Amino acid sequence: MPSSLPGSQVPHPTLDAVDLVEKTLRNE
């Protein structure tokens, strides 16, 4: 992950993981 990019433009894999978990819980 390039440290030269500002934090606002860095993707958040944690948010994607949380969204994926929420979708899984809803499906169940």
Residue, then its C-alpha position, 0 to 999 in steps of 0.5 A: m500500500p503506497s504511503s504517499l497517498p493521503g489517508s482519504q484516498v486509501p481503500h478500507p478493506t475493513l469496511d468491505a469485510v464488515d459489509l460482507v459479514e453483514k450480508t452473510l448474517r442477513n442471508e442466514 
